[in-house]
Amino acid sequence: MNKAEVKLLLADVAAIDNRRVTDETVTAWHAVLGHLSLPVAQKALVLARQDEKVEYLEPRHIVARGRDARIA
């Protein structure tokens, strides 16, 4: 993903938890998620949100579900 795609993903995240999306946030998430494609990251986001153990979503939760998202 490029930074513009990460910003789109973070807009989806913010729609639920109301976090602020700043340029710094986009850069930090991009450093962790940049290797994923946007469709895979979006699917992984859905999977992470469905996990009852995830209280506050972090980029690592999306990375952890990337493999399952690719298969789905």
C-alpha positions, 0 to 999 in steps of 0.5 A: 500500500502507498500512504494514500491507501493507508489513509483510506484504511485508517478512515475505515478504522476511525469510522468505528473508534473515532481516532484522529488520523494525522500525517504522523499516524499514516506514516507510522501505520505505513511503516508497518502495513506498507507491504500489504495490498489495500484489498488484503489490508481491508479484509484483514481489518474486518477479521481483526474487528471480529476478534473479540480479543482485540480491544484497540486496533493496532497495525499488528492486528492487521498484519497478523490476519494478513495471511487469512485475508489473502486466503479468503 
